[in-house]
């Protein structure tokens, strides 16, 4: 599908956030995503530092703390990012919502398979739970539809990600998760299927 390509407003509303997200949360999310985007393609240490910064912004304290407080705390950073994406979309910041999806997608596709349990424990971030990934991808697709296809979402040393590439990834993620039994809003699922059909 070619998520990374080398250089060369609709009225739909994203799913509502299930937790209260402040303007400070949105600014913090923008900062941690920027740090992570800049770290990709540099060094392992830089990527780890940026990832840990994001996990802590989402409530991660330590692995020991997570063990004491259970599953909800383990997935706290993903819950926070899902709520951030929804809040950003509801406030018209479609780009931030798209970047949250890009992070979740890239994390699961490129990093999870090579991470050990010790890595996840240290960084406070494992695979995105399917229900939260469905939320993030759905919000991302709705928000990406508001942007011109050629719009650059991220431009880093690894390449350029444009709206059209990320829309394909969101559509594929949504349809795959729906097939696995995850709930997706019917209109979002139908739009995802339409995007994929048009690409064939």
Secondary structure, DSSP 8 states (H G I E B T S, - for coil): --SSB------------SS---HHHHHHHHHHHHHHHHHTTS-HHHHHHHHHHHHHHTT---HHHHHHH-HHHHTHHHHHHHHHHHHHHHTT-HHHHHHHHHHHHHIIIIIGGG--HHHHHHHT--S--HHHHHHHHHHHHHHHTTS-TT-EEEEETTEEEEHHHHHHHHHHHHHHHHHTT----HHHHHHHHHHHHHH-
